[in-house]
Every structure is written in structure tokens, then in C-alpha cells.
């Protein structure tokens, strides 16, 4: 078969987590758009949405004989198997959400599944567009040993005209979509740079 001897270009596997559990969440809409962008126009990167809703509240009593509850172990395996992460983080009370913190904490239990991997954050919301949640998540990332891209940043002012999302939470603004693509390209380049240092 022609070209069979050529090495396949490795695909960067990105695990995407949304801090909102709401079905029509704007932040989940950003993840859906990111998945579409990768499928359509970013070769060498694949994004998979990882649902954090099934995770129980963190309680170390649930860890029995060094084992985690089934949904937690399944979640940790997906985090361990990822090359990079994309967080879509709404802002609740100047911070990121309880469900996202819970997920982060479960995956940080020894051995820390986040350690030494690259990540990007995007957010949609009012006022600052979720910016405070991003900055707080970056602080937590220091302890997790996550390596966040610095530029470009994406804070979507979801309630300012023109409409950014439809009633189902799907991103409909072409400018935001292009800015999201630039975030993904930056994450891809940064991931490759880190991997090549090994």
C-alpha cells in the first residue's frame, strides 16, 4: 500500500472539561466549538469532552484499599491518558465552580494525574467574561504542576451584543470562533514544545 511505510504524525489528545453542568452552558458551547474546529481545521489534535457530572463529592473515606470509586477511577484514567487539557470555566463568586474544583481534586489524589502537562483555559460569562475564574484556576494549577499557555487569552462577554451563543448554548459568533482557534493552535504548539524537551 502506497505510503504505508511512512510514520504517522502523532495526534495530541486533549481532555476538555467544563465547569458548568448546565445543558445549554455557554462554556460547554465553547468546548463543542473547539471539538469542531479540531475536526475541521487543526490537524494533529483531537479534543474529547470529559463529563465531570458523575463524580461524587471528594471524600477520602470513599478510597478503599487504595482504590477509587468506579466513576472516579474512570475519570482519572481519562485524565492520565490525555496529553493536554482544555478548561472551559464559568465564574461563580469570583472563582471557578465547585464541580470543577471537585474534579480537579479527585484527579490530583496520588498519583497526581495532572502533573507536568500543558493546558489552556477559555471562559464565557458576564462582566469580565469569566476572567477571575481563569486567574484563580491558574493559581491552583501551580500546585497541580500544570503548565498553562499564557497567550492568547479568551474571555467571552456572553451578554454583550452581538449575540455570541444561540439558545442551546452553541457558539455562533465567527470572531470568537476564530479567537478560540488561536487558543487551540497555541495549546498545540506548546504541547509539542514540551513533548520535544523529553
Secondary structure, 3 states (H helix, E strand, C coil): CCCCCCCCCCCEEEEEEECCCCCCCHHHHHHHHHHHHHHHHCCCEEEEECCCCCCCCCCHHHCECCECCHHHHHHHHHHHCCCEEEEECCCECCECCHHHHHHHHHHHCCCCCCCCCEEEEEEEECCCCCHHHHHHHHHHHHHHCCEECCCCCEEEECCCCCCCECCCCCECCHHHHHHHHHHHHHHHHHHHHHHHCC
